[in-house]
Amino acid sequence: MKTELYRKLYSKFSRKVLKTKLIRHKEPSLIFSPGNIPANEFLIDLITRALALAWNDPILSVNKNLSDSQFLNIFPGEHYRILKAFTKVLHPKVVVEVGTYTGMGSVAISEGLDDGILYTYDIIKWDKLQTHLTDENFKDKKIIQILSDLSNPEEYAKNIYILNQADLIFIDAPKDGVFEYKLLSLLTKLDKKDKKLIILDDIKFVNMIDLWVSIASPKLDISSFGHWSGTGIVDISNGLELIRD
């Protein structure tokens, strides 16, 4: 009975809000307490330093011919400028992005790199979609795309060396309630590495909430400063720990 009431209230509220034209998109979510997994000094220092950078350092490689380019420099509200800022603060030698898609995350991360390499994973080649990437992005090997499903244990094993070398792993995959759960389970096998960070996109989506709650490593929900649909950062310097059922 309560569920049906909530559904009706949500539907009524959504229609009213969308009519104002102040809201461009909506998704159902849940409110829950943060639990007992605290952040730590590394994460607090990281977000403190990154926020000032993100506010004053826009994404430069904007293809205005693409309609979604408008989102690259919305901050807060979108996560691209904070991705660039995290990359600048961490100075990573290796970054892994899971989910190339249209390349917006790749563009943001690559702008923050100095002498590092971005390995971006997808199952579709970057130029088969409307994309913010060009051939120029790949000429100097600053960005390398690998076609692979990292939720598959065999594919994961083939790429374990890169994943272990990564200082930053940005996960922006399908959010289908399956892929991310499989991937994070595999990522618990990574070697320990000082100041190693996972950034998770869309943690407010209903089918991502259990995943975010299950993370027992130091973590911080930074959605107010990142993506409106949820951005979470996790310190996996001592390995990724998950709460098992």
C-alpha atoms as a printed R data frame, in Angstrom:
    type eleno elety resid chain resno      x       y       z
1   ATOM     1    CA   MET     A     1  0.000   0.000   0.000
2   ATOM     2    CA   LYS     A     2  2.793   2.425   0.907
3   ATOM     3    CA   THR     A     3  4.705   1.591  -2.267
4   ATOM     4    CA   GLU     A     4  1.690   2.430  -4.428
5   ATOM     5    CA   LEU     A     5  1.151   5.681  -2.530
6   ATOM     6    CA   TYR     A     6  4.813   6.653  -2.979
7   ATOM     7    CA   ARG     A     7  4.598   5.848  -6.683
8   ATOM     8    CA   LYS     A     8  1.565   8.098  -7.133
9   ATOM     9    CA   LEU     A     9  3.127  10.925  -5.132
10  ATOM    10    CA   TYR     A    10  6.373  10.633  -7.076
11  ATOM    11    CA   SER     A    11  4.507  10.683 -10.391
12  ATOM    12    CA   LYS     A    12  2.456  13.726  -9.375
13  ATOM    13    CA   PHE     A    13  5.503  15.582  -8.071
14  ATOM    14    CA   SER     A    14  7.561  14.736 -11.163
15  ATOM    15    CA   ARG     A    15  4.939  16.063 -13.550
16  ATOM    16    CA   LYS     A    16  4.650  19.297 -11.558
17  ATOM    17    CA   VAL     A    17  8.402  19.847 -11.350
18  ATOM    18    CA   LEU     A    18  9.042  19.103 -15.016
19  ATOM    19    CA   LYS     A    19  6.409  21.659 -16.019
20  ATOM    20    CA   THR     A    20  8.530  24.369 -14.426
21  ATOM    21    CA   LYS     A    21 11.254  23.634 -17.020
22  ATOM    22    CA   LEU     A    22 13.840  24.022 -14.272
23  ATOM    23    CA   ILE     A    23 14.438  20.266 -14.208
24  ATOM    24    CA   ARG     A    24 15.622  18.529 -17.364
25  ATOM    25    CA   HIS     A    25 15.641  14.919 -16.147
26  ATOM    26    CA   LYS     A    26 14.377  12.750 -13.310
27  ATOM    27    CA   GLU     A    27 15.126   9.311 -11.874
28  ATOM    28    CA   PRO     A    28 13.579   7.464  -8.908
29  ATOM    29    CA   SER     A    29 15.873   7.068  -5.932
30  ATOM    30    CA   LEU     A    30 15.885   6.313  -2.196
31  ATOM    31    CA   ILE     A    31 16.900   8.208   0.915
32  ATOM    32    CA   PHE     A    32 19.120   6.275   3.304
33  ATOM    33    CA   SER     A    33 21.577   6.974   6.093
34  ATOM    34    CA   PRO     A    34 25.284   6.877   5.180
35  ATOM    35    CA   GLY     A    35 25.995   3.867   7.393
36  ATOM    36    CA   ASN     A    36 29.169   3.377   9.399
37  ATOM    37    CA   ILE     A    37 31.790   3.505   6.645
38  ATOM    38    CA   PRO     A    38 33.592   6.808   7.193
39  ATOM    39    CA   ALA     A    39 35.711   8.834   4.824
40  ATOM    40    CA   ASN     A    40 39.369   9.367   5.704
41  ATOM    41    CA   GLU     A    41 41.974  12.125   5.509
42  ATOM    42    CA   PHE     A    42 42.984  11.171   1.963
43  ATOM    43    CA   LEU     A    43 39.434  11.549   0.630
44  ATOM    44    CA   ILE     A    44 38.688  14.763   2.532
45  ATOM    45    CA   ASP     A    45 41.952  16.339   1.400
46  ATOM    46    CA   LEU     A    46 41.303  15.203  -2.180
47  ATOM    47    CA   ILE     A    47 37.804  16.655  -2.469
48  ATOM    48    CA   THR     A    48 38.842  19.887  -0.714
49  ATOM    49    CA   ARG     A    49 41.639  20.491  -3.207
50  ATOM    50    CA   ALA     A    50 39.661  19.324  -6.236
51  ATOM    51    CA   LEU     A    51 36.661  21.588  -5.619
52  ATOM    52    CA   ALA     A    52 38.595  24.826  -6.027
53  ATOM    53    CA   LEU     A    53 40.226  23.503  -9.182
54  ATOM    54    CA   ALA     A    54 36.945  22.345 -10.681
55  ATOM    55    CA   TRP     A    55 35.278  25.696 -10.043
56  ATOM    56    CA   ASN     A    56 38.003  27.670 -11.812
57  ATOM    57    CA   ASP     A    57 39.186  25.225 -14.480
58  ATOM    58    CA   PRO     A    58 36.655  24.489 -17.242
59  ATOM    59    CA   ILE     A    59 36.814  21.716 -19.821
60  ATOM    60    CA   LEU     A    60 38.462  23.219 -22.898
61  ATOM    61    CA   SER     A    61 37.917  20.550 -25.552
62  ATOM    62    CA   VAL     A    62 34.252  21.268 -26.186
63  ATOM    63    CA   ASN     A    63 32.741  20.253 -29.521
64  ATOM    64    CA   LYS     A    64 29.870  22.715 -29.763
65  ATOM    65    CA   ASN     A    65 28.436  20.803 -32.723
66  ATOM    66    CA   LEU     A    66 27.319  18.036 -30.340
67  ATOM    67    CA   SER     A    67 24.167  18.750 -28.338
68  ATOM    68    CA   ASP     A    68 25.420  17.153 -25.117
69  ATOM    69    CA   SER     A    69 28.537  19.336 -25.058
70  ATOM    70    CA   GLN     A    70 26.522  21.768 -22.921
71  ATOM    71    CA   PHE     A    71 26.926  19.382 -19.975
72  ATOM    72    CA   LEU     A    72 30.733  19.359 -19.971
73  ATOM    73    CA   ASN     A    73 31.038  22.605 -18.017
74  ATOM    74    CA   ILE     A    74 28.006  22.436 -15.769
75  ATOM    75    CA   PHE     A    75 29.465  22.433 -12.267
76  ATOM    76    CA   PRO     A    76 28.154  21.429  -9.809
77  ATOM    77    CA   GLY     A    77 25.551  19.190 -11.405
78  ATOM    78    CA   GLU     A    78 27.746  17.258 -13.806
79  ATOM    79    CA   HIS     A    79 30.948  15.420 -13.016
80  ATOM    80    CA   TYR     A    80 33.318  16.314 -15.854
81  ATOM    81    CA   ARG     A    81 35.109  19.236 -14.247
82  ATOM    82    CA   ILE     A    82 35.542  17.340 -10.981
83  ATOM    83    CA   LEU     A    83 36.993  14.396 -12.963
84  ATOM    84    CA   LYS     A    84 39.542  16.732 -14.502
85  ATOM    85    CA   ALA     A    85 40.289  18.202 -11.079
86  ATOM    86    CA   PHE     A    86 40.777  14.815  -9.404
87  ATOM    87    CA   THR     A    87 43.189  13.869 -12.163
88  ATOM    88    CA   LYS     A    88 45.165  17.073 -11.647
89  ATOM    89    CA   VAL     A    89 45.341  16.593  -7.882
90  ATOM    90    CA   LEU     A    90 46.325  12.917  -8.019
91  ATOM    91    CA   HIS     A    91 48.875  13.196 -10.865
92  ATOM    92    CA   PRO     A    92 48.166   9.597 -11.908
93  ATOM    93    CA   LYS     A    93 50.508   7.684 -14.183
94  ATOM    94    CA   VAL     A    94 47.697   5.329 -15.198
95  ATOM    95    CA   VAL     A    95 43.945   5.992 -15.276
96  ATOM    96    CA   VAL     A    96 41.314   3.402 -16.162
97  ATOM    97    CA   GLU     A    97 37.894   4.469 -17.396
98  ATOM    98    CA   VAL     A    98 35.215   1.797 -17.621
99  ATOM    99    CA   GLY     A    99 32.682   2.960 -20.197
100 ATOM   100    CA   THR     A   100 34.024   5.124 -23.043
101 ATOM   101    CA   TYR     A   101 30.601   5.743 -24.625
102 ATOM   102    CA   THR     A   102 30.646   9.240 -26.232
103 ATOM   103    CA   GLY     A   103 34.028  10.120 -24.768
104 ATOM   104    CA   MET     A   104 33.009  12.986 -22.492
105 ATOM   105    CA   GLY     A   105 34.668  11.397 -19.472
106 ATOM   106    CA   SER     A   106 37.748  10.595 -21.559
107 ATOM   107    CA   VAL     A   107 38.059  14.222 -22.665
108 ATOM   108    CA   ALA     A   108 37.727  15.495 -19.092
109 ATOM   109    CA   ILE     A   109 40.265  13.059 -17.646
110 ATOM   110    CA   SER     A   110 42.778  13.546 -20.459
111 ATOM   111    CA   GLU     A   111 42.773  17.325 -19.892
112 ATOM   112    CA   GLY     A   112 43.841  16.709 -16.309
113 ATOM   113    CA   LEU     A   113 46.678  14.341 -17.185
114 ATOM   114    CA   ASP     A   114 50.245  15.575 -17.366
115 ATOM   115    CA   ASP     A   115 52.393  12.592 -18.360
116 ATOM   116    CA   GLY     A   116 49.902   9.823 -17.578
117 ATOM   117    CA   ILE     A   117 47.964   7.417 -19.801
118 ATOM   118    CA   LEU     A   118 44.208   6.855 -19.900
119 ATOM   119    CA   TYR     A   119 43.020   3.347 -20.751
120 ATOM   120    CA   THR     A   120 39.337   3.570 -21.599
121 ATOM   121    CA   TYR     A   121 37.313   0.353 -21.813
122 ATOM   122    CA   ASP     A   122 34.143  -0.355 -23.724
123 ATOM   123    CA   ILE     A   123 32.613  -3.075 -25.878
124 ATOM   124    CA   ILE     A   124 31.960  -0.603 -28.734
125 ATOM   125    CA   LYS     A   125 34.758   1.158 -30.616
126 ATOM   126    CA   TRP     A   126 34.816   4.880 -29.877
127 ATOM   127    CA   ASP     A   127 34.195   5.984 -33.493
128 ATOM   128    CA   LYS     A   128 31.045   3.880 -33.888
129 ATOM   129    CA   LEU     A   129 29.049   6.373 -31.794
130 ATOM   130    CA   GLN     A   130 28.499  10.123 -31.824
131 ATOM   131    CA   THR     A   131 31.654  11.062 -29.984
132 ATOM   132    CA   HIS     A   132 33.632  13.912 -28.467
133 ATOM   133    CA   LEU     A   133 36.842  12.062 -29.303
134 ATOM   134    CA   THR     A   134 38.832  12.428 -32.508
135 ATOM   135    CA   ASP     A   135 41.788  10.634 -34.064
136 ATOM   136    CA   GLU     A   136 44.020  13.309 -32.544
137 ATOM   137    CA   ASN     A   137 43.174  12.070 -29.034
138 ATOM   138    CA   PHE     A   138 44.796   8.720 -29.816
139 ATOM   139    CA   LYS     A   139 47.858   9.792 -31.822
140 ATOM   140    CA   ASP     A   140 50.137  10.504 -28.869
141 ATOM   141    CA   LYS     A   141 48.932   7.395 -26.966
142 ATOM   142    CA   LYS     A   142 47.657   9.577 -24.120
143 ATOM   143    CA   ILE     A   143 44.312   7.783 -24.561
144 ATOM   144    CA   ILE     A   144 44.154   4.109 -25.468
145 ATOM   145    CA   GLN     A   145 40.843   2.347 -25.951
146 ATOM   146    CA   ILE     A   146 40.569  -1.360 -25.185
147 ATOM   147    CA   LEU     A   147 37.508  -3.299 -26.305
148 ATOM   148    CA   SER     A   148 36.757  -5.651 -23.447
149 ATOM   149    CA   ASP     A   149 33.992  -6.571 -20.980
150 ATOM   150    CA   LEU     A   150 35.772  -6.251 -17.642
151 ATOM   151    CA   SER     A   151 32.905  -7.927 -15.789
152 ATOM   152    CA   ASN     A   152 33.910 -11.161 -17.528
153 ATOM   153    CA   PRO     A   153 36.529 -12.900 -15.332
154 ATOM   154    CA   GLU     A   154 38.567 -14.028 -18.352
155 ATOM   155    CA   GLU     A   155 38.643 -10.526 -19.834
156 ATOM   156    CA   TYR     A   156 39.401  -9.075 -16.420
157 ATOM   157    CA   ALA     A   157 42.364 -11.442 -16.039
158 ATOM   158    CA   LYS     A   158 43.762 -10.283 -19.388
159 ATOM   159    CA   ASN     A   159 43.762  -6.692 -18.149
160 ATOM   160    CA   ILE     A   160 44.771  -7.222 -14.533
161 ATOM   161    CA   TYR     A   161 48.222  -5.681 -15.064
162 ATOM   162    CA   ILE     A   162 46.707  -2.363 -16.217
163 ATOM   163    CA   LEU     A   163 44.128  -2.394 -13.428
164 ATOM   164    CA   ASN     A   164 46.815  -2.991 -10.823
165 ATOM   165    CA   GLN     A   165 48.909  -0.137 -12.222
166 ATOM   166    CA   ALA     A   166 45.981   2.302 -12.197
167 ATOM   167    CA   ASP     A   167 46.033   5.146  -9.688
168 ATOM   168    CA   LEU     A   168 42.466   6.147 -10.601
169 ATOM   169    CA   ILE     A   169 39.581   3.969 -11.827
170 ATOM   170    CA   PHE     A   170 36.488   5.776 -13.082
171 ATOM   171    CA   ILE     A   171 33.454   3.481 -13.467
172 ATOM   172    CA   ASP     A   172 30.736   4.821 -15.740
173 ATOM   173    CA   ALA     A   173 29.336   1.580 -17.142
174 ATOM   174    CA   PRO     A   174 25.724   0.525 -18.005
175 ATOM   175    CA   LYS     A   175 24.205   0.681 -14.508
176 ATOM   176    CA   ASP     A   176 22.096  -2.352 -15.393
177 ATOM   177    CA   GLY     A   177 22.151  -3.884 -11.918
178 ATOM   178    CA   VAL     A   178 24.583  -6.582 -13.071
179 ATOM   179    CA   PHE     A   179 27.803  -5.239 -14.622
180 ATOM   180    CA   GLU     A   180 28.996  -3.040 -11.772
181 ATOM   181    CA   TYR     A   181 28.289  -5.709  -9.159
182 ATOM   182    CA   LYS     A   182 30.385  -8.246 -11.062
183 ATOM   183    CA   LEU     A   183 33.159  -5.749 -11.722
184 ATOM   184    CA   LEU     A   184 33.494  -4.559  -8.136
185 ATOM   185    CA   SER     A   185 33.618  -8.142  -6.933
186 ATOM   186    CA   LEU     A   186 36.573  -8.709  -9.277
187 ATOM   187    CA   LEU     A   187 38.231  -5.456  -8.222
188 ATOM   188    CA   THR     A   188 38.512  -6.776  -4.654
189 ATOM   189    CA   LYS     A   189 41.409  -8.877  -6.003
190 ATOM   190    CA   LEU     A   190 43.528  -5.860  -6.957
191 ATOM   191    CA   ASP     A   191 46.930  -5.336  -5.376
192 ATOM   192    CA   LYS     A   192 47.257  -2.664  -2.716
193 ATOM   193    CA   LYS     A   193 48.565   0.665  -4.009
194 ATOM   194    CA   ASP     A   194 49.023   3.913  -2.108
195 ATOM   195    CA   LYS     A   195 46.459   6.652  -2.863
196 ATOM   196    CA   LYS     A   196 44.469   4.539  -5.306
197 ATOM   197    CA   LEU     A   197 40.977   5.850  -6.017
198 ATOM   198    CA   ILE     A   198 37.732   4.576  -7.508
199 ATOM   199    CA   ILE     A   199 35.155   7.088  -8.755
200 ATOM   200    CA   LEU     A   200 31.659   5.651  -9.214
201 ATOM   201    CA   ASP     A   201 29.074   7.410 -11.349
202 ATOM   202    CA   ASP     A   202 25.289   7.373 -10.819
203 ATOM   203    CA   ILE     A   203 25.332   5.989  -7.275
204 ATOM   204    CA   LYS     A   204 21.855   7.444  -6.641
205 ATOM   205    CA   PHE     A   205 20.231   5.219  -9.261
206 ATOM   206    CA   VAL     A   206 17.998   2.643  -7.574
207 ATOM   207    CA   ASN     A   207 19.944  -0.322  -8.941
208 ATOM   208    CA   MET     A   208 23.240   1.230  -7.796
209 ATOM   209    CA   ILE     A   209 22.281   1.938  -4.191
210 ATOM   210    CA   ASP     A   210 22.923  -1.597  -2.903
211 ATOM   211    CA   LEU     A   211 26.299  -1.522  -4.614
212 ATOM   212    CA   TRP     A   212 27.308   1.754  -2.978
213 ATOM   213    CA   VAL     A   213 26.088   0.613   0.443
214 ATOM   214    CA   SER     A   214 28.029  -2.661   0.095
215 ATOM   215    CA   ILE     A   215 31.396  -0.889  -0.148
216 ATOM   216    CA   ALA     A   216 33.265  -1.218   3.156
217 ATOM   217    CA   SER     A   217 36.389   0.714   2.133
218 ATOM   218    CA   PRO     A   218 36.674   4.410   3.102
219 ATOM   219    CA   LYS     A   219 34.262   6.282   0.856
220 ATOM   220    CA   LEU     A   220 32.584   9.631   0.384
221 ATOM   221    CA   ASP     A   221 29.369  10.581  -1.400
222 ATOM   222    CA   ILE     A   222 30.179  13.821  -3.243
223 ATOM   223    CA   SER     A   223 26.970  14.040  -5.290
224 ATOM   224    CA   SER     A   224 26.403  17.685  -4.325
225 ATOM   225    CA   PHE     A   225 29.667  18.527  -6.096
226 ATOM   226    CA   GLY     A   226 29.568  15.920  -8.858
227 ATOM   227    CA   HIS     A   227 26.890  14.304 -10.970
228 ATOM   228    CA   TRP     A   228 23.290  15.068 -10.007
229 ATOM   229    CA   SER     A   229 22.614  11.316 -10.329
230 ATOM   230    CA   GLY     A   230 25.308  10.532  -7.814
231 ATOM   231    CA   THR     A   231 29.102  10.537  -7.580
232 ATOM   232    CA   GLY     A   232 31.010   8.481  -5.041
233 ATOM   233    CA   ILE     A   233 34.741   8.245  -4.351
234 ATOM   234    CA   VAL     A   234 36.390   5.256  -2.679
235 ATOM   235    CA   ASP     A   235 39.899   4.911  -1.265
236 ATOM   236    CA   ILE     A   236 41.165   1.446  -2.249
237 ATOM   237    CA   SER     A   237 44.781   1.991  -1.207
238 ATOM   238    CA   ASN     A   238 44.436  -1.043   1.065
239 ATOM   239    CA   GLY     A   239 42.296  -2.936  -1.414
240 ATOM   240    CA   LEU     A   240 38.592  -2.767  -2.132
241 ATOM   241    CA   GLU     A   241 36.468  -4.298   0.612
242 ATOM   242    CA   LEU     A   242 32.825  -5.251   0.123
243 ATOM   243    CA   ILE     A   243 30.228  -6.268   2.678
244 ATOM   244    CA   ARG     A   244 29.249  -9.788   1.726
245 ATOM   245    CA   ASP     A   245 25.739 -11.191   2.240
